[in-house]
Amino acid sequence: MSMPMSTSIETINESSTEFEHLADYIEQQLLQSLRSELVQSENHSFILTAKSKQNEVVAGLSASSSYGWLLIKTLWVKESYRAKGLGKQLMAKAEAHGTTLGCHTAWLDTSNPNAEQFYRNNGYCEFGRLENTPEQYPSSHKRWFMKKTL
């Protein structure tokens, strides 16, 4: 029987200068472990931006692909540019790029009810939901998990 290793567990908060480095290190270690244990696919990350005539970023989307799935990580549109079709254009461009990467389905999550409706209007359907109970704060909080076949 091997001797137990001596360890200590430490909490590193976002404000720590080590945070980004350690988060990256842990993710890289996990990915290295997964590569040795599981069949791998090509993974890609990309960002789309929309800029004004003044070259100001007014909207953006970040996404990644893995095992044929396109993950829409973030979508943001500056308030004054909303409801003008820019979010829809970014989503369509991301989905098209996902298909060129071999993705068959896109997925995302959101806790914003307006965003949830936006995604439904753009062909996404719910496949899971987390909801706080009346005893939890905030009791109205929900997180929708949504997908769309590409």
C-alpha positions as CSV (number, residue, x, y, z in Angstrom):
1,M,0.0,0.0,0.0
2,S,1.4,3.4,-1.0
3,M,1.9,6.2,1.5
4,P,-0.7,9.0,1.4
5,M,0.6,12.2,-0.1
6,S,0.6,15.2,2.1
7,T,-1.5,17.9,0.5
8,S,-3.2,21.2,1.4
9,I,-6.2,22.7,-0.3
10,E,-6.2,26.4,-0.9
11,T,-8.8,28.8,-2.3
12,I,-7.5,31.2,-5.0
13,N,-9.9,34.1,-5.7
14,E,-10.3,36.0,-9.0
15,S,-8.5,39.0,-7.5
16,S,-5.3,36.9,-7.0
17,T,-2.5,37.5,-9.5
18,E,-2.2,33.7,-9.8
19,F,-5.8,33.1,-10.8
20,E,-5.5,33.2,-14.6
21,H,-2.2,31.3,-14.6
22,L,-3.6,28.6,-12.3
23,A,-6.9,28.3,-14.2
24,D,-5.0,27.8,-17.4
25,Y,-2.6,25.3,-15.8
26,I,-5.5,23.2,-14.4
27,E,-7.3,23.2,-17.7
28,Q,-4.2,22.2,-19.6
29,Q,-3.5,19.4,-17.2
30,L,-7.1,18.1,-17.5
31,L,-6.9,18.2,-21.3
32,Q,-3.5,16.4,-21.3
33,S,-5.1,13.7,-19.1
34,L,-8.1,13.4,-21.4
35,R,-5.9,13.1,-24.5
36,S,-4.2,10.1,-22.9
37,E,-7.5,8.4,-22.0
38,L,-10.1,9.2,-24.6
39,V,-10.4,9.5,-28.4
40,Q,-9.9,13.1,-29.3
41,S,-11.4,15.5,-31.9
42,E,-10.0,18.7,-33.2
43,N,-11.0,21.6,-30.9
44,H,-11.2,25.2,-32.1
45,S,-12.0,28.5,-30.4
46,F,-12.9,31.7,-32.2
47,I,-14.3,35.2,-31.6
48,L,-16.5,37.3,-33.8
49,T,-16.7,41.0,-33.4
50,A,-18.9,43.7,-34.9
51,K,-17.5,47.2,-35.1
52,S,-19.0,50.6,-35.7
53,K,-17.8,53.1,-38.3
54,Q,-15.6,54.5,-35.6
55,N,-14.0,51.1,-35.1
56,E,-15.6,50.6,-31.7
57,V,-16.5,47.0,-30.8
58,V,-20.3,47.1,-30.4
59,A,-21.0,43.4,-30.3
60,G,-19.1,40.1,-30.0
61,L,-19.4,36.4,-29.7
62,S,-17.0,33.8,-28.4
63,A,-17.3,30.1,-29.2
64,S,-15.5,26.8,-29.3
65,S,-15.9,23.5,-31.0
66,S,-15.4,20.1,-29.4
67,Y,-16.4,16.6,-30.6
68,G,-18.7,18.0,-33.2
69,W,-20.5,20.4,-30.9
70,L,-20.3,24.2,-31.2
71,L,-20.4,25.9,-27.8
72,I,-21.6,29.5,-27.9
73,K,-19.8,30.8,-24.8
74,T,-20.8,34.5,-24.9
75,L,-22.9,36.8,-27.0
76,W,-23.0,40.5,-26.2
77,V,-24.5,43.4,-28.1
78,K,-24.1,47.0,-26.9
79,E,-27.5,48.3,-25.7
80,S,-27.9,50.9,-28.4
81,Y,-27.3,48.3,-31.1
82,R,-29.8,45.8,-29.8
83,A,-33.0,44.7,-31.7
84,K,-31.4,45.6,-35.0
85,G,-30.5,42.1,-36.1
86,L,-26.8,42.2,-35.1
87,G,-27.1,39.4,-32.5
88,K,-28.9,37.3,-35.1
89,Q,-26.1,37.9,-37.7
90,L,-23.4,37.0,-35.2
91,M,-25.2,33.8,-34.3
92,A,-25.7,32.9,-38.0
93,K,-22.0,33.6,-38.7
94,A,-20.9,31.5,-35.7
95,E,-23.2,28.6,-36.7
96,A,-21.9,28.7,-40.3
97,H,-18.3,28.7,-39.0
98,G,-19.1,25.8,-36.8
99,T,-20.3,23.8,-39.7
100,T,-17.0,24.4,-41.5
101,L,-15.3,23.0,-38.4
102,G,-17.4,19.8,-38.6
103,C,-20.0,20.7,-35.9
104,H,-23.4,19.1,-36.1
105,T,-25.1,20.9,-33.2
106,A,-24.7,24.2,-31.4
107,W,-25.4,24.6,-27.7
108,L,-25.3,27.4,-25.1
109,D,-26.6,28.4,-21.7
110,T,-28.2,31.6,-20.5
111,S,-29.8,32.9,-17.3
112,N,-31.3,36.0,-19.0
113,P,-35.0,35.5,-19.9
114,N,-34.7,37.9,-22.8
115,A,-31.8,36.0,-24.2
116,E,-33.6,32.8,-23.7
117,Q,-36.4,34.1,-25.9
118,F,-33.9,35.4,-28.5
119,Y,-32.3,32.0,-28.8
120,R,-35.7,30.3,-29.1
121,N,-36.6,32.8,-31.9
122,N,-33.3,31.7,-33.6
123,G,-34.1,28.0,-33.6
124,Y,-32.7,26.9,-30.2
125,C,-34.7,24.5,-28.0
126,E,-34.2,23.8,-24.3
127,F,-32.6,20.5,-23.3
128,G,-32.1,21.3,-19.6
129,R,-32.8,23.9,-16.9
130,L,-31.5,24.8,-13.4
131,E,-33.9,26.7,-11.2
132,N,-33.6,28.0,-7.7
133,T,-36.2,27.0,-5.2
134,P,-38.3,29.6,-3.4
135,E,-36.0,29.2,-0.4
136,Q,-32.9,30.0,-2.5
137,Y,-31.6,33.4,-3.4
138,P,-32.6,34.8,-5.9
139,S,-35.7,32.6,-6.0
140,S,-36.5,33.6,-9.5
141,H,-33.1,32.6,-11.0
142,K,-33.1,30.1,-13.9
143,R,-30.4,28.9,-16.3
144,W,-31.5,27.4,-19.6
145,F,-29.4,25.0,-21.6
146,M,-30.3,25.2,-25.3
147,K,-29.3,23.5,-28.5
148,K,-29.8,23.8,-32.2
149,T,-29.0,21.3,-35.0
150,L,-26.8,22.9,-37.6
